[in-house]
Amino acid sequence: MQVVSKERKFETLSYLPPLSDAQISKQIQYVIDQGFFPCVEFNETSNPEEYYWTMWKLPLFNANSAQEVLSEVQACRSAFSNCYIRVVAFDNIRQCQVTSFIVHKPNRF
């Protein structure tokens, strides 16, 4: 019998092994295909009480491909490697956030 390790869980997809860039790209492409607008955010902690993360840039309203968003994720990783980074998707019809998932965890964890 395998026991689940006591690793801290974060948001959507956190029970999976860390996603590769190809897997992140597929998730981002799904967000774009649904008509949602992706955004990259970062924060020093991932506590559930932290509702407000810092946006890397404005939401990527004109993103047509996952590669555009992934390049922003990689730029954010290089600038803030000591922070948690997540991709958030916004729905312009319902005016709310519909999903988010962690794409980078700092090594200090």
N, C-alpha and C positions, 0 to 999 in steps of 0.2 A: 504494500500500500504506500502511495506517495503522499507526503504531507506538504501542504502549501507553505512556502517559506514566509517568514514574518517580514516580508518586504512591504514598505509603505505603498499603498495604492492611491492613485490620483484621480483622474477623470476617465472619460470614455476611452476604451481600449487599453486601460492600464493593467489589466490582467493578462495581457498578451506580452510576449517578449518584446524588447525594443524594436520599433519598426525601422526597416531600412528605408533609404531614400526612395526606392522604387515603390515600396508599399505606401509610404507617405504620399507619393505622387498619385497613386490610385485613389486614395481617400480624398485628396484635393480635387481630382477630376470628377469624382462622384458629387462633391459639393457644387462644383461649377455646373455639372449636367443637371442638377436639380434647380438651377436658377438662383442659388444663394451666392452671396458675396463673401469671399474669404478675407480674413484679416490675420495678421501675425501679431501676437502679443508676448510680452516677457515680464517676469517678476522674479524677485530674489527668493521668495518662498512660494510654496504651493498650498498653504494652509486653506482649508475650506472656508475660513472666515474672511479670506482675502477676496473680496468681490471685484475689486478694481485692479486690473493689470495695466501696464503701460503698453500702448500701441506702438509697434515698430514704425509703421507709417499709417496713413489713412487706409480704410478698407480698400481692397483692390477691385474697384467697381468695373474696370475695363479688362480684367484678366480673362483671357480666352483659353489659356492652356494651364495645365498644372505646373509646367516647367517655369512659368513666370512667377508663380507663388513660391515654388520650391527654391528658386534663386533668392527670393527675399528671406526665406527661412534660413538658407545658408549664410546670407549676409548678416542676419541677426545672430546666428550662432557664432560667427567669427567676432562680432562686436561685443556680445554679451555671453561668453562661454560659461560664466559662473552663475547664470540665471536659468530658470525654467522657461521654456519657450513652448507656446501652443498656437495651434491654428484654430480660429473661431470662424463660424459661418453665420451670416446674418440673412434673414428673410426680409426683403423689402415690402412684402405684402402685409405680413403680420407685424412688422416693425419690431422684431425681437431676434435674439440669438437662438439658433436652433441646434447647434452642436459645437463642441470644442474637444480637442484632444491634444495631449502633450506630445511634442515632437523632439524635445531635447531636455535631458535632465543633467544638472551639473555633476561633476565627479565627486563632490563633497558628500553626496548621499550614500 
